[in-house]
Amino acid sequence: MLLASLVVVGMGFTVLFPVLAPLGREIGLSEIQITSIIAMSSITVFLASPRWGRLSDRAGRKKIMLLGVFGFAAGTVLFNSTLYLGLAGILTGTWVYVALIGTRMTHAAIMSATMPAANAYMADITTPANRTRGMGAAGAANNIGAILGPAVAILSFVSLLTPLWVMALASLLNGIFIWRFLPESPRARTTTLPPKLKYTDHRILPFIIVGVAMFTGNALVQQTMGFRFQDALDLNAADTAQAMGIAMMGSAAASLFAQAFVVQRLEIPPFKLLTIALPVLVVAFVIMAVAEARWILTAALAVQGFGMGLAGPGFMAGASLSVSPQEQGSVAGVAGSCGPLGFTIGPLMGGALYQFSETAPYTVAACMYVVLIAFMPYLGKRVAVHRHEG
């Protein structure tokens, strides 16, 4: 039931990426304005996720998941309505930009409840011995959704907003599904909020450093590829959304393969997964920087997806195994906020770099990861594993 619900969550998180770049340009926004919409919503998720994770320890995983999923549906309607006003010319210039920032941040504040509660739920129903596989299964379910989300973006031939309206409905139905069929987590709730887990906690710090850097580079690339496809291939807005949607489906499929087969079948420790994934991602970024053919850019996104498919479960499982069972909600929130922090820094960097040079985002991302690879042996020495099953 948990994995089925995460499929729809994955769809919701990825359906916007193929259509936002062409949508923003149709409204008259610049590249940096478009990417800053994602950045501002991401900083909201970064700030809110740890709080939702801790709250799930007290209120229960299912309640917090429901709040996030139903909030996603309502927030999508609000954001889509603002986009419609912009496309219709009712809101223009600074007004439409400010309205999009405001509605997206409101959307993000509530939808950010979903993933910390879901990851903590997965930690509740797995043991330390199979935690990496459990997180890999959750990531695989999310990536099935990430395949289907861009597939929904193909509906942009009807209108650029159609994929987003479809996801609002799908999220509403997902909330009903979770409410009716997902059992309560077996982990007993606490009567008070657990102690706040700091990002600098020595047990999780190596994973936090790797996670923030990794997601920053990933976001830097992902949030500019829509522009790259449109400019390198000379596409119109609708064709860009469809081409980018297909490419992201391939990326998600490669990530799914990594999580469903490599992670599930091979007994690779979490930090080792990260050390394998980073060079793969460097290769993907280098290809993006030098290629201008559609099939090569699409293949580069698939390589990136494979690398992130290895890295994601390693990151989440490593952080989870580093703390006690009583801190799973807290660590899920803290670790889960690393992605939003990366997606705050990355889009802003990417938008600015892309305006400077079309290849600069991918060159910078590759260099960031090379530096990170050089520091991995040092970080690996500081990794601690909490073996208590509780």
N, C-alpha and C positions, 0 to 999 in steps of 0.2 A: 504494500500500500504506500509506504514511504517513497520507494523508487518510482512508482507510477506517478505520484504527485510531483516529484522532482523533474520528470520529463516536461511537464507543462511549465514549471518554473523556469527551466532552461530555455524553453521557447520564448517566454516573455522577456528574458534578459537579452536575447540575441536578435529578436525581430527588428529592433530599432536600428541596429548598426548599418544594415545595407541601405536603409531609406533616409536616414537623417542627413547625410551629406547632400544628396540631391534635393531633399526637401528644404534644407536651409538655404541652398543657393536659389531655389525657386522663390523663396520669401524675400531674398535680397541680403542675407547675412554673409559675412566674410568667413573664411576658413577658421580663423581664431575664435570668432563668435560661436560658430557651430560646435567646435570642440570644447569650448568653455561651458556649454550647456551640460555636456557629459561630465566635465570636471567638477562643476558646482554640485551636481546631483551626487557625484561620487564622494565628495568631501562630506556631504550630508550622511551618506551611508557609513563612511568611516567613523563619524562621530556617534552615530546611533547604534551601530552593530554591537559593540561591546555591552551597551546597556540592555539591548534586547536579549543578548546571550545570558547575561546574569539574571534578567527577569524570568527567563524560561526555567531557571533552576527553582524559582519560587512558584510561578503561576502555572508551570507545566509546558512541555514542548508543543503539544497540540494547540493549545489556546493561542500561543504566540505565532505559530505557523498560520493559523486561521486569520489572525489579525493582519499578518503580512500579505497573505494571498488576496483577501478581500480588499485590503488597502491598495494592492497593485491594480486590481480591476477598476476601482473608483479613481485612482490617480491617473490611470491611462485615459479614462474618459475625459478627465480635466485637461490633461496635456494635449490630447487629440483635438479637443474643442478649441484650444488656443492656436494650435497649428492651422486649423480650418479658418479661423479669423484672420490669420496672417496670409494664407493663400487667397482668401477672398478680398484682401485689401482693406478689411475693416480695421485691423491693427497693422501699423507699419513702423519702420525705423526702430528707434530706441524702445518704443512702447511694446512692440511685439517681442523684442529681445528680452526685455525685463520680465514680461509676462511669461515667456517660455522658461526663463530661469526660475521664477517663483513657483510655477506649477510643477516643474520637474523636481525641484527640491522638496516640495510638499509630498509629491509622489514617492520620492526616495526615502523620506523619513519614515514612512509607514511600511513600504515594501521591504525595507532592510531587516525587518523582523524575521523574515522567512528562513534565510539560509543559516544564521546562527542556531536557530531552534532545530532545523533539520539536521545539521551536522552534529549537534549535541545529542539528538535523538539517535543518530547512527552510532555515536560513541556509547550510548546507554545499552544498545542491543548487541554490541560486539565486545570481545575480550581483547586484551593487549596482543594476544597471538594472532588474531585475525583483523586487527584494527585497520591495517593498511589495505587489506582486501575490501573491508567494509567501506572505507572512504573511496576506494577505487570504484566500487559498485555505485556509490552515490554520484561520483563524478561521471561514470558511464551513463547513468540515467539522465544527468544534466546535459550530457553531450548528445544523447538521442534528441532531447529537446532542442539543443543548439543546431542540430541538423534540420529539424522540422521548422524552427523559427525562421531561418533564412528562406526555407521553402515557401513559407507563408508570404514572404516578401515578394515572391513572384507575382502575387495578386496585385502588385503595383500597376499592372497594365490596366486594371479597372480604375484605380486612382492611387496616388501615393499614400493616402491615408487608410486605404482599405486594409492592409496588413495589420495596422495598429488597432483598428476597430475589431477585427477578428480576434486578436489576442486579448482584448478587454473581455470579450465574451468567454473565451477559453479559460481565462483566469477565474472568472466568476463560477464557471462550472467546476473548475478544479477545487475551489473553496468548498463547494457543496460536496464534492467527492471526499475531501479530507474530513469534513464534518461528519459524514455518514459512515465512512468505512475505515479510517485510520484509528487504530487503538491508541489509548493513552500510553505514554512511555512507561516502561517497567521501573524506571528509576524513581525512588521516592522523592517527593518535593521537599524542599527546605522551608522552614517557617519564616526565615529571614533571608535577605540577600547575602550571598557568600562574599568573602573578602574580595576586593577589587584586584584583578590580576593586571600587573603593570607590563607595558611593552618591554621594559628593561629587566624583567625577571630573568635571572641567569639561566633558568631551565629552558626558556623558549626564545631567548634573544637571538641565537644563531638562525633559527627558522624565520624570525621576524625580519632580520636583515636581508636574508635571501628572498623572502616573500615580497617585501616592498620593492626591492630592486628588480626582481623578476617581473612583477606585475606592472611596474612603471614602464619597462622596456616593451612589454607586450601591448600595453595600452597605447603607447607612443606610436606603435606600428598600426595596430588595429583601427585606431580612430582616424588615420590618414589614408588608409587603403582605398576608401571610397573616392577620394580626390585623385589618388594615383590611377585607379581604373578609368575614371572619367577623362582625365587629362591625357594619359598615355595612349588610350584607345580611342579618344575623340568620340565619346558617347553622350547621348542626351540623358536627361534625368531618369526617365523610366528604364532605359537600357542599362544605366549604371546600377540602379537598384537591383535589377534582375541578374546582371553579371556578378555583382558583389555578393548577392544572395547565394548563387550557385557556388562561388568560391568559398564562402563561409560554410556551406554545407559540406564541401570537401574537407575543410579544416576540421570541422566538428566530427566528421566520419573518421578521420585519421586519429583524432584525440580519443574517440570511442574505441578504436582498435587498440590503442595503447593501454587504455584503462581496462577494457574487457578481456584482453588476451595477455598482454605483457605483464601488467600489474597483478592480474588474478592468477596467472599460471606460474610466475616466477617469484621465488622468495627473496625479494630484494629489499634491504632495509630502507627506510624512508630517506635518510640523508644521501644514500648511495643513488637513489632514483634521481635526486636533484643534480648530483654531479654528472650523471649520464645525460640528463635532459639539456643542460645549459649549452654544451657544444652543438647539439642538434639545432637549438634555437639560433645560435650564431650563424650557422649555415643558411637558415631560412632568411635571416635579415640581409645577409650579403647578396643572396639571389634577388631579393626585392629591390635592392639598391641598383643592381646592374641590368635587370630585365625590363623589357617594355612590351613583350608579347603576352597576349592574354593567357595562354595555356601555361606559360612559365610563371607568371604572377599567381595563377591559381594553384600551381604545384607548390610554390613557395609557401602559400598559406596552409597547404596540407602538411608540409614539413613542420611549420610552426605549430599546427594543431597536434601533431604527434608528440612534439617536444613538451608542450603544455599538458598533454595527456599523461605523460610520465611525471611531470613536476607537481601537478596539482595534488594527487593522492599522497605523494611523498611529503609535501609541505603540510597538509592538514593532519595526516597520521602522525608525523613526527612531532608536531606541536601537541597533539592530543596525548601521545604516549609520554610526554615530558612532565605531565602534571597528574594529580590524583583524580580519582573518579568524581570526587565532590566538586572539582573545578572544571568539569567538562563544559558546562554552559559558558563559563567565563572565558575559557581558552577558545571555544568555538567563536565567541564574539570578537575576541582580540585577533585571532588568526584570520577570521573572516573579514576583518576590517582592513587587512593589508592589501587586498585586491582593490577595494574602493580608494585607498590612499594612492595606490599606483595609478588608478584611473582618474585621480585628481591631478597628479603631477604630469602623467604621460600625455593626455590630450592637450594640455596647455603647451607643453614642450613641442609636441608634434605639430600643432597648428602653427606655432611661431616658426618652427624649423621648415615646415612645408612652404610657407610663404617666402622663405629665404631660398630654398632649393627643393625640388621635388624628390631628390634622393637623400637629403640630409637626415630625415627621421630614421631611416633604416641603417645608415652608416653610424649614427650616434647610438642607436640601440645595440648594434653589433659590438661597438667599442665598450659600452656599459657592461655587457655580458662577459666580454673578455676579461675585464677588470674583476668582475665577480668570480669568474672561474679561478683566477689567480689567488683569491682570498679563501676559496673553499677548503683547502687543507687546514688553515688556521681555524675556521669556523667549525669544521668537523671535530676538532679536538675538544670543543666545548659542548658538544651535544650530550645531553643526559637523557636517560630513559627511565621513566617511573614505572616500576614493575608491579606495583600493588594493584590487585584486581578489585578490591573493595566489595 
